[in-house]
């Protein structure tokens, strides 16, 4: 069992940056594949990025490639989402999710139902 807590959201102007953190309880976080999802007002929750439990593979939705970077620090039980060149359309509640000892492919990594644990979310608002 793992509990996830997101932080780092806030209000930023277009073109600015934020770094989101997903902190996990438990001593085996290094064995979890972690994903970031987001839900904008009136829209369905969508996949943003993910990092494999080995850290060797990362996945991104096309709309954030080149702007967002996912990384992990297993010593701190934390996964980060560095978001640069933010746009108003990035405004959403951002959630992290995790699943233990899972090696997804580029299709399954985007499937919300395959993640076992979810955080409560953090709001990101990008003003124009």
C-alpha positions in Angstrom: 0.0 0.0 0.0 1.2 3.5 -0.8 -0.2 6.9 -0.2 0.5 9.7 -2.7 0.5 13.4 -2.0 0.9 16.0 -4.7 2.2 19.5 -4.2 3.7 22.4 -6.1 0.6 23.6 -7.9 -0.3 27.3 -8.1 -1.0 30.3 -10.3 1.5 31.2 -13.0 1.6 33.3 -16.1 1.8 31.8 -19.5 5.4 31.0 -20.3 6.3 30.4 -16.7 7.3 27.2 -14.9 6.2 25.1 -12.0 7.5 21.9 -10.5 5.0 19.4 -9.2 6.0 16.8 -6.6 4.4 13.5 -5.9 5.5 12.3 -2.5 4.8 8.7 -1.4 4.7 6.9 1.8 6.4 3.5 2.2 9.8 2.1 1.6 9.3 0.4 -1.7 8.4 3.5 -3.8 11.3 2.6 -6.1 9.3 -0.4 -7.3 6.3 1.7 -8.5 5.7 3.1 -12.0 4.3 6.6 -11.5 2.1 8.6 -13.8 0.8 12.1 -13.9 -2.7 12.9 -15.2 -4.7 16.1 -15.4 -8.3 17.1 -15.5 -9.3 20.5 -16.9 -12.8 22.0 -16.1 -15.5 20.3 -18.0 -13.1 17.7 -19.5 -12.1 14.1 -18.9 -9.0 13.3 -17.0 -6.1 12.7 -19.4 -2.6 11.2 -19.3 0.3 13.6 -19.1 3.5 11.7 -18.3 4.8 8.6 -16.6 8.1 7.1 -15.5 8.9 3.5 -15.1 9.8 2.0 -11.7 13.3 1.4 -13.0 13.5 5.1 -14.1 14.7 4.0 -17.4 11.6 4.8 -19.4 9.6 7.9 -19.6 6.3 8.6 -21.5 4.7 11.9 -22.5 1.5 13.0 -24.2 2.4 14.8 -27.4 1.1 18.2 -26.1 3.7 18.4 -23.4 6.7 16.9 -25.1 9.7 19.3 -25.0 8.0 21.3 -22.2 7.5 18.9 -19.3 10.0 16.5 -17.8 9.2 13.7 -15.4 11.9 12.4 -13.0 12.2 10.6 -9.7 14.3 10.6 -6.6 13.8 7.3 -5.0 15.8 8.3 -1.9 13.2 10.9 -1.3 10.2 8.8 -2.4 9.3 11.5 -4.8 8.4 11.9 -8.4 8.6 15.3 -10.0 7.0 16.9 -13.0 8.9 19.9 -14.2 6.6 22.1 -16.3 8.1 24.8 -18.5 6.7 27.1 -21.1 3.3 26.7 -19.5 0.2 27.6 -21.6 -3.4 28.5 -20.5 -4.5 25.1 -21.8 -2.3 23.4 -19.2 -4.7 24.7 -16.5 -6.1 21.6 -14.7 -6.0 19.6 -11.5 -2.9 17.4 -11.7 -2.9 13.9 -10.2 -0.2 11.4 -9.7 -0.9 7.7 -9.7 1.2 4.6 -9.1 1.3 0.9 -9.7 3.9 -1.5 -8.3 6.3 -3.6 -10.4 4.5 -2.6 -13.6 6.2 -2.3 -17.0 3.6 -0.6 -19.2 3.9 -0.1 -22.9 3.1 3.2 -24.6 -0.6 2.3 -24.8 -1.3 0.9 -21.4 0.7 3.6 -19.5 -2.1 6.0 -20.5 -4.9 3.8 -19.1 -6.1 5.3 -15.8 -7.8 2.1 -14.6 -4.5 0.3 -14.6 -3.1 2.4 -11.8 -3.7 1.2 -8.3 -3.1 4.3 -6.2 -4.0 7.9 -6.7 -3.3 11.2 -5.0 -5.8 14.0 -4.3 -4.5 16.3 -6.9 -3.0 19.8 -7.0 -4.4 22.8 -9.0 -2.4 24.4 -11.7 -3.7 27.6 -13.2 -2.0 29.3 -16.1 -3.1 32.8 -16.9 -2.8 34.4 -20.3 
